[in-house]
């Protein structure tokens, strides 16, 4: 008689629980007046520091070495910044039947966000795929997204009253790109420190994201925009996101096969090309959407949890494929995913 095993992971990881708790705190005790000004300033500083850490963590040498597998990286970038937005634009037809206009704006913004890094690496490793390719693909996506995401948002969302302007693009450059480049320039001197203390610094960047969430949802509460969301609309949003994730998972897997990629490369393409980064998307939304960021980031937060649960299941199935290479001696089958305590690097 087989002994039942207790599940190793909760359906919702602790960090997502913290994010939801932060949303609840903002709903009960939103920052107002002077507290709102302080929170907004702290959030801006936290965003800049967050991307400074990203720049200090990214190895320039690894990124340059990864250019040799350019076909794979171009495929991931096309999935992330072309195919995803096309599906997002197609979802406009669901307004107002399933989605309100603000929720649609958030959904479209979700499709413009860069791919993840750490969770893509973890799932690729779990499925016995091309891990170095996943590292480089996620890194390139995050780097390109710092510039391309706000440009795409300005072009695709500028006419929807989202408040995009030259000033908002300048803020992106000053708050995200400049700190990132500063981190890259100083990596020679601080890279070792960041590597040795990545767990402590991971707490810093996670705390920064929680502060961004609190600030965004506090502004939403102060403006009363939550009256625009009903349980029926949320259910519709979840359904649309489930379809979106399914389409991207199928397209990245079978499309990569049609392009002649190996099994290991297809795994890296599927996980890097079908996922979106909460860590990159939240700071960008807080800059681009300002007081309307709460509804803008809601679709991204829901999609983030959905992609983790679905991709974890797929990775375990891929690891049991007959085509999967044997597990290397000493290699652990368990890997951290984005949102777990072990994940203290880029997402």
Secondary structure as UniProt FT lines:
FT   HELIX           14..28
FT   HELIX           34..57
FT   HELIX           60..65
FT   HELIX           66..69
FT   HELIX           70..78
FT   HELIX           79..83
FT   HELIX           84..90
FT   HELIX           91..94
FT   TURN            96..98
FT   HELIX           101..110
FT   TURN            111..112
FT   HELIX           118..126
FT   TURN            127..128
FT   HELIX           131..157
FT   HELIX           158..160
FT   HELIX           166..172
FT   HELIX           173..177
FT   HELIX           178..196
FT   HELIX           198..223
FT   HELIX           225..228
FT   HELIX           231..258
FT   TURN            259..260
FT   HELIX           263..273
FT   HELIX           278..288
FT   HELIX           290..292
FT   HELIX           293..319
FT   TURN            322..323
FT   TURN            329..330
FT   TURN            338..339
FT   TURN            341..342
//
